[in-house]
Amino acid sequence: MSDTTHHPPSPPAGMTGQPAAQPQRHAQHADAGAPDYDIAICGAGPAGMALAALLIRRGVPAARIALVDARTLEQAGRDPRSLALSWGSRQILEEIGAWPIAATAIDEIHVSRRGQFGRSMITAAEQRVPALGYVTRYGDLVTALGAVCARAGVVALRPARVAALDEMDDAVALTIDDGAPRVLRAAIVVQAEGGLFNEQQTRSRHRDYQQTAIIAQVRSTLPPPRRAYERFTEQGPLALLPQGEEYSMVWCVRPEQAARLQALSDEDFLSALGQAFGERVGRFTHAAPRLAFPLGLNADPRSSARTVAIGNAAQTLHPVAGQGLNLGLRDVAVLARLLAQGARPAMLAQFTALRAQDRTTTVRLTDTMARIFANDTPAQGLLGLSLAAIDLFRPARSLLAELMMYGRR
């Protein structure tokens, strides 16, 4: 299942805040008082607001939490991107009161290889869950989370940008620019969108997959069942996720092919989509305006004594398997439990250790699949047989389903 996040070409992956400067480390200022907040969260996207809401559920006073974001909630609420949520993510949202929201359930995931025998089907019934996942709008999710945070009394500083971080022995000073620059102090700073580190460092850790994702809402002649499709082609995965009466599509191809597809008329594009995907959903009849953006991996979940990155700030993944937001929400669940015990550096060290296995497994899974399908390698020819084997071997299907729903536990 691919993450069909619908965003403008830059920046990808839901980076709603502006990247802040790299945190500078200094000794404690002699005249500094107690921190203004226990926890400052830079980025009020899904991960940031979910963290604030879950911290309150765990007993942290709302007045001790600050959310900082470059966009207003109204601006974020108009964001039309589509998001893939796993069953495990729904459980987190339910706990904090941000569910139900408008969403289409996924009962089945159909995985196949174009031009080869063999496919695999994962079903909610076999896994004994109400749904494997859901497709929703980014705007609907952040609106629900924003309402939860507002009811709880979380301090929201938006629109505002974190211009600088100054880490000291017992606090972090944040220079906030919301038209009148000022300095706030927090015991712990969580970067939940965009990244704490400067652009040059980000580029040095970035893997370019030589793939471009084309995203759009598409319609077909057959009404969408509650089935998601992941179709592997010679150039990358092609995914269709049911969303209302349409499909949310992400089509990963090489950059030169993406340029050709983007230049086509709607009619010719739909014809090319039908040739690549096949006739399982009938004939494609309509496509909303298409967007395209380059794909890559940025996985460097570093932390310092008093700063930590979660979600897109820690790892921006290839959309194959749809794990970007779900991995971020799993970060949220663990970090909230620890920080509720105290906003102390020791909790960040525990968080890094506890999240290492799930993060590493998810990054390796998506990275390996992305690299295989970005090139014409002999490994591609084995995919059909592998899918057939998974379909025949129930424990393998269950393991794959568990990874997609809950991550590495």
C-alpha positions as CSV (number, residue, x, y, z in Angstrom):
1,M,0.0,0.0,0.0
2,S,1.5,3.3,-1.0
3,D,1.3,6.6,0.8
4,T,-0.6,8.8,-1.7
5,T,0.1,12.0,0.1
6,H,-1.1,14.8,-2.2
7,H,1.2,17.8,-1.9
8,P,2.7,20.5,-4.1
9,P,6.0,19.6,-5.8
10,S,8.0,21.2,-3.0
11,P,8.3,20.5,-0.1
12,P,7.1,16.9,-0.1
13,A,5.9,14.7,2.7
14,G,3.8,17.1,4.7
15,M,6.4,19.6,5.8
16,T,4.0,22.3,7.0
17,G,6.5,24.2,9.1
18,Q,9.7,26.0,8.0
19,P,13.0,24.3,8.8
20,A,14.7,25.9,11.8
21,A,18.3,26.5,12.3
22,Q,20.6,23.8,13.6
23,P,20.4,23.9,17.4
24,Q,23.5,25.5,19.0
25,R,24.8,24.2,22.3
26,H,25.8,26.7,25.1
27,A,26.1,26.7,28.8
28,Q,23.2,27.8,30.9
29,H,22.8,31.6,31.0
30,A,23.2,33.0,34.5
31,D,20.1,35.1,34.4
32,A,17.7,32.5,32.9
33,G,14.7,31.5,34.9
34,A,12.4,28.5,34.7
35,P,11.4,27.3,31.2
36,D,8.2,28.9,29.8
37,Y,7.1,25.4,28.7
38,D,8.0,21.8,29.5
39,I,7.6,20.7,25.8
40,A,7.7,22.9,22.7
41,I,6.6,21.1,19.5
42,C,7.9,22.6,16.2
43,G,5.4,21.7,13.6
44,A,1.6,21.4,14.1
45,G,0.9,18.8,11.4
46,P,-0.6,15.4,12.2
47,A,2.4,14.2,14.2
48,G,2.9,17.4,16.2
49,M,-0.7,17.8,17.2
50,A,-1.2,14.1,17.9
51,L,1.8,14.3,20.2
52,A,0.3,17.4,22.1
53,A,-3.1,15.7,22.4
54,L,-1.6,12.4,23.6
55,L,0.7,14.2,26.2
56,I,-2.4,15.7,27.7
57,R,-4.1,12.3,27.8
58,R,-1.0,11.1,29.7
59,G,-1.4,13.8,32.3
60,V,0.9,16.7,31.1
61,P,-0.9,20.1,31.7
62,A,-1.9,21.7,28.5
63,A,-0.4,25.0,29.6
64,R,3.0,23.4,29.7
65,I,2.9,22.5,26.0
66,A,3.5,24.9,23.0
67,L,2.8,24.2,19.4
68,V,4.6,26.3,16.8
69,D,3.7,26.2,13.0
70,A,4.1,28.3,10.0
71,R,0.5,27.9,8.9
72,T,-2.8,28.7,10.5
73,L,-5.1,25.9,11.3
74,E,-7.5,27.3,8.7
75,Q,-4.8,27.1,6.0
76,A,-3.9,23.6,7.0
77,G,-7.5,22.5,7.0
78,R,-7.8,23.4,3.3
79,D,-5.0,21.1,2.4
80,P,-6.4,18.5,-0.2
81,R,-3.7,15.9,0.1
82,S,-4.7,12.3,0.7
83,L,-3.2,10.3,3.6
84,A,-3.0,6.6,4.2
85,L,-3.6,5.6,7.8
86,S,-3.0,2.1,9.1
87,W,-5.3,0.3,11.6
88,G,-2.7,1.0,14.3
89,S,-2.8,4.7,13.5
90,R,-6.6,4.7,13.9
91,Q,-6.2,3.3,17.4
92,I,-3.9,6.2,18.3
93,L,-6.3,8.7,16.9
94,E,-9.2,7.1,18.7
95,E,-7.4,7.4,22.1
96,I,-6.9,11.1,21.7
97,G,-10.5,11.8,20.5
98,A,-9.6,12.6,16.9
99,W,-11.6,9.7,15.4
100,P,-14.0,9.2,13.6
101,I,-13.2,11.5,10.7
102,A,-14.2,11.3,7.0
103,A,-12.3,8.3,5.7
104,T,-12.6,5.4,3.4
105,A,-11.8,2.0,4.9
106,I,-9.5,-0.4,3.2
107,D,-10.6,-4.1,3.6
108,E,-8.2,-5.6,1.1
109,I,-4.7,-4.9,-0.3
110,H,-4.0,-6.5,-3.7
111,V,-0.3,-6.6,-4.6
112,S,0.8,-7.7,-8.1
113,R,3.6,-7.4,-10.7
114,R,2.8,-6.1,-14.1
115,G,3.4,-8.6,-16.8
116,Q,4.0,-11.6,-14.5
117,F,2.1,-14.4,-12.9
118,G,1.5,-14.2,-9.2
119,R,-0.2,-11.8,-6.8
120,S,-0.8,-11.5,-3.1
121,M,-4.0,-10.5,-1.3
122,I,-4.1,-9.3,2.3
123,T,-7.5,-9.0,3.9
124,A,-8.9,-7.5,7.1
125,A,-11.1,-10.6,7.7
126,E,-8.0,-12.8,7.8
127,Q,-6.2,-10.5,10.1
128,R,-9.4,-10.2,12.3
129,V,-9.5,-6.4,12.3
130,P,-12.3,-4.1,11.1
131,A,-10.1,-2.6,8.4
132,L,-6.4,-2.8,7.3
133,G,-6.3,1.0,7.0
134,Y,-8.1,4.1,5.8
135,V,-7.7,6.9,3.3
136,T,-8.5,10.4,4.4
137,R,-7.7,14.1,3.6
138,Y,-4.9,15.8,5.3
139,G,-7.2,18.8,5.9
140,D,-9.8,16.6,7.6
141,L,-7.2,15.0,9.9
142,V,-5.5,18.2,11.0
143,T,-8.9,19.9,11.6
144,A,-9.9,17.1,13.9
145,L,-6.6,17.2,15.7
146,G,-6.7,21.0,16.0
147,A,-10.1,20.8,17.6
148,V,-8.9,18.3,20.2
149,C,-5.9,20.5,21.0
150,A,-8.0,23.7,21.2
151,R,-10.5,22.0,23.6
152,A,-7.6,20.9,25.8
153,G,-6.1,24.4,25.9
154,V,-2.8,23.7,24.2
155,V,-0.9,26.9,23.4
156,A,-0.8,27.3,19.6
157,L,1.7,29.8,18.2
158,R,0.7,30.1,14.5
159,P,1.5,31.4,12.0
160,A,5.0,31.5,13.4
161,R,8.5,30.3,12.5
162,V,11.3,29.0,14.7
163,A,14.2,31.1,13.5
164,A,16.9,29.6,15.9
165,L,17.4,27.1,18.7
166,D,19.9,27.7,21.5
167,E,20.4,24.6,23.6
168,M,21.6,25.1,27.1
169,D,22.3,22.8,30.1
170,D,18.7,22.9,31.4
171,A,16.6,24.3,28.6
172,V,16.4,25.2,24.9
173,A,15.8,28.8,23.9
174,L,13.6,29.2,20.8
175,T,13.6,32.3,18.8
176,I,10.1,32.6,17.5
177,D,9.3,34.9,14.6
178,D,5.6,35.7,14.3
179,G,6.1,39.3,13.1
180,A,7.8,40.3,16.4
181,P,10.7,38.0,17.2
182,R,10.9,36.8,20.7
183,V,12.6,34.1,22.8
184,L,10.8,31.3,24.6
185,R,12.4,28.6,26.7
186,A,11.4,24.9,26.9
187,A,12.8,22.0,28.8
188,I,12.4,19.8,25.7
189,V,12.0,20.6,22.0
190,V,10.4,18.2,19.6
191,Q,10.8,18.8,15.9
192,A,7.7,17.3,14.3
193,E,7.7,18.7,10.7
194,G,10.4,19.7,8.3
195,G,13.6,19.2,10.2
196,L,15.9,20.8,12.7
197,F,18.9,20.7,10.5
198,N,20.1,23.0,7.8
199,E,19.6,22.3,4.1
200,Q,23.1,21.3,3.3
201,Q,23.1,18.6,6.0
202,T,19.8,17.3,4.8
203,R,21.1,17.0,1.2
204,S,24.2,15.1,2.5
205,R,21.9,12.4,4.0
206,H,19.4,12.2,1.1
207,R,19.2,9.2,-1.2
208,D,17.9,10.1,-4.7
209,Y,15.8,7.2,-6.1
210,Q,15.8,8.6,-9.6
211,Q,12.0,8.3,-9.4
212,T,9.2,10.9,-9.6
213,A,5.8,10.4,-8.1
214,I,2.8,11.5,-10.1
215,I,-0.3,12.0,-7.9
216,A,-3.9,12.6,-8.7
217,Q,-7.5,11.6,-7.9
218,V,-8.8,9.3,-10.7
219,R,-12.1,7.7,-11.5
220,S,-13.0,4.5,-13.3
221,T,-16.0,2.8,-14.7
222,L,-16.3,0.3,-11.9
223,P,-17.2,1.7,-8.4
224,P,-14.3,1.5,-6.0
225,P,-14.4,-1.5,-3.7
226,R,-12.7,-1.1,-0.4
227,R,-9.6,-2.5,-1.9
228,A,-6.2,-0.9,-2.3
229,Y,-4.0,-1.9,-5.2
230,E,-0.2,-1.9,-5.3
231,R,1.0,-2.7,-8.8
232,F,4.7,-3.0,-9.4
233,T,5.9,-1.9,-12.8
234,E,9.4,-1.8,-14.4
235,Q,9.9,1.7,-13.2
236,G,8.3,1.7,-9.8
237,P,5.0,1.1,-7.9
238,L,1.6,2.2,-9.1
239,A,-0.9,2.4,-6.3
240,L,-4.6,3.1,-6.2
241,L,-6.3,3.7,-2.8
242,P,-10.1,3.9,-2.6
243,Q,-11.3,7.3,-1.5
244,G,-15.1,7.9,-1.7
245,E,-16.1,7.4,-5.3
246,E,-12.5,7.9,-6.6
247,Y,-9.1,6.4,-6.3
248,S,-6.1,8.3,-4.8
249,M,-3.3,7.5,-7.2
250,V,0.5,7.6,-6.9
251,W,2.5,6.5,-9.9
252,C,6.2,6.2,-9.4
253,V,8.3,6.4,-12.6
254,R,11.7,7.6,-13.8
255,P,12.0,11.4,-14.2
256,E,12.0,11.4,-18.0
257,Q,8.9,9.2,-18.1
258,A,7.2,11.5,-15.6
259,A,7.9,14.5,-17.8
260,R,6.3,12.7,-20.8
261,L,3.3,11.6,-18.7
262,Q,2.8,15.2,-17.4
263,A,2.8,16.6,-20.9
264,L,0.0,14.3,-22.0
265,S,-3.6,15.4,-22.3
266,D,-6.0,14.0,-19.7
267,E,-7.4,11.5,-22.3
268,D,-3.9,10.2,-23.2
269,F,-2.8,10.1,-19.6
270,L,-5.8,8.0,-18.6
271,S,-5.0,5.7,-21.5
272,A,-1.4,5.3,-20.4
273,L,-2.6,4.7,-16.8
274,G,-4.9,1.9,-18.1
275,Q,-2.1,0.3,-20.0
276,A,0.2,0.3,-16.9
277,F,-2.5,-0.8,-14.4
278,G,-4.7,-3.1,-16.4
279,E,-8.5,-3.5,-16.3
280,R,-9.1,-4.6,-12.6
281,V,-11.1,-1.4,-12.0
282,G,-12.5,-1.0,-15.4
283,R,-11.6,1.9,-17.7
284,F,-10.2,5.2,-16.2
285,T,-12.5,8.1,-17.1
286,H,-11.3,11.1,-15.2
287,A,-8.2,12.5,-13.6
288,A,-7.9,15.6,-11.4
289,P,-5.0,18.0,-12.0
290,R,-1.8,16.0,-11.7
291,L,1.2,16.9,-9.4
292,A,4.7,15.5,-9.6
293,F,7.6,15.5,-7.2
294,P,11.0,13.7,-6.9
295,L,11.3,10.8,-4.5
296,G,14.1,10.2,-2.1
297,L,15.0,9.0,1.4
298,N,16.0,11.3,4.3
299,A,16.5,9.2,7.4
300,D,18.6,10.7,10.1
301,P,16.5,10.7,13.4
302,R,19.2,12.4,15.4
303,S,18.6,13.9,18.8
304,S,20.6,15.9,21.3
305,A,20.2,16.1,25.1
306,R,17.1,18.3,24.9
307,T,15.9,18.1,21.2
308,V,14.4,15.2,19.3
309,A,12.9,14.7,15.8
310,I,9.9,12.6,15.0
311,G,7.8,11.9,11.9
312,N,8.9,13.7,8.7
313,A,11.6,15.6,10.6
314,A,13.3,12.2,11.5
315,Q,12.6,10.3,8.3
316,T,11.0,11.1,4.9
317,L,10.3,7.8,3.1
318,H,9.5,6.6,-0.4
319,P,5.7,6.2,-0.5
320,V,5.8,2.5,-1.3
321,A,4.0,0.6,1.5
322,G,2.4,3.8,2.8
323,Q,4.4,4.0,6.0
324,G,5.4,7.7,6.3
325,L,2.6,9.1,8.5
326,N,2.1,5.8,10.3
327,L,5.8,5.6,11.3
328,G,5.5,9.1,12.6
329,L,2.4,8.3,14.7
330,R,4.2,5.3,16.2
331,D,7.0,7.8,17.2
332,V,4.3,9.9,18.8
333,A,2.9,7.1,20.9
334,V,6.2,6.2,22.4
335,L,7.5,9.7,23.0
336,A,4.2,10.8,24.7
337,R,4.4,7.9,27.1
338,L,8.0,8.8,28.1
339,L,7.7,12.6,28.3
340,A,4.6,12.2,30.5
341,Q,7.1,10.7,33.1
342,G,9.1,14.0,32.9
343,A,10.5,16.4,30.3
344,R,14.1,15.3,30.9
345,P,17.0,14.3,28.6
346,A,16.9,10.7,29.9
347,M,13.5,10.3,28.3
348,L,14.8,11.3,24.9
349,A,17.7,8.8,25.2
350,Q,15.1,6.1,26.0
351,F,12.9,7.1,23.1
352,T,15.8,6.8,20.6
353,A,16.6,3.3,21.9
354,L,13.0,2.1,21.9
355,R,12.3,3.4,18.4
356,A,15.4,2.2,16.7
357,Q,14.2,-1.2,15.6
358,D,10.9,-0.1,14.1
359,R,12.5,2.8,12.4
360,T,15.3,0.8,11.0
361,T,13.0,-2.0,9.8
362,T,10.6,0.4,8.1
363,V,13.3,2.4,6.4
364,R,15.1,-0.7,5.1
365,L,11.9,-2.2,3.8
366,T,10.8,0.9,1.9
367,D,14.4,1.7,0.7
368,T,15.0,-1.8,-0.6
369,M,11.7,-1.9,-2.5
370,A,12.3,1.5,-3.9
371,R,15.8,0.7,-5.1
372,I,14.7,-2.6,-6.7
373,F,12.0,-0.9,-8.6
374,A,13.9,2.1,-9.7
375,N,16.2,-0.1,-11.8
376,D,15.9,-3.0,-14.2
377,T,17.5,-5.6,-12.0
378,P,17.2,-9.4,-12.1
379,A,15.4,-9.2,-8.7
380,Q,12.4,-7.7,-10.3
381,G,11.9,-11.0,-12.2
382,L,11.5,-12.9,-8.9
383,L,8.7,-10.7,-7.6
384,G,5.8,-12.5,-9.2
385,L,7.0,-15.8,-7.7
386,S,7.6,-14.2,-4.4
387,L,4.0,-12.7,-4.4
388,A,2.6,-16.1,-5.2
389,A,4.6,-17.7,-2.4
390,I,3.3,-15.1,0.1
391,D,-0.2,-15.7,-1.0
392,L,0.1,-19.4,-0.4
393,F,1.8,-19.0,3.0
394,R,-0.5,-17.5,5.5
395,P,2.2,-16.7,8.2
396,A,4.0,-14.6,5.6
397,R,0.9,-12.7,4.8
398,S,0.2,-12.1,8.5
399,L,3.7,-10.9,9.1
400,L,3.5,-8.4,6.2
401,A,0.1,-7.2,7.4
402,E,1.4,-6.7,10.9
403,L,4.3,-4.6,9.7
404,M,1.9,-2.4,7.7
405,M,-0.6,-2.1,10.5
406,Y,1.6,-1.8,13.6
407,G,5.3,-1.6,12.5
408,R,8.0,-3.6,14.1
409,R,7.0,-4.4,17.7
